[in-house]
Amino acid sequence: MPVASYNHVISEVNQLSLTDQLRLLEDMAVLIRRRSVGAKTRSIMELQGKGKDIWKGVDVPKYIDEERSSWNG
């Protein structure tokens, strides 16, 4: 949506009574929920194995010890 259209909508909403603004908000929430019902739910497990190439050839325990010792200044 172009900025001008968005600003026009906001301007129109500001002219509504508080009751109508709340009703509009509820209606918008229903519309958005209906659109998101078909959206795929993501899992944190999809990240498993990502970035593993970064750690190839790194001595992980040594790296962790070096990081921890840097915390103490």
C-alpha positions, 0 to 999 in steps of 0.5 A: 500500500502506498504511504499516501493511501496508508496515511489516508486510512489512518486519517479516516480511522482517527475520525471514527468514534472510539467505539467504532475504532475498537470495532474496526480493530476487532474486525481487522483482527478477525480478518488477519487471523483468517488469513494466517490460518493457512500459514505454515507453523515453523519449528525451531528444529528446522535450524538443526544443522545450520551453520555446522560448516562454520565449526569445521576444524575448530577446537570447540572446548578451546574456543569456549574456554577462550570466550569464557576467559575473555569475560573476566577481562 
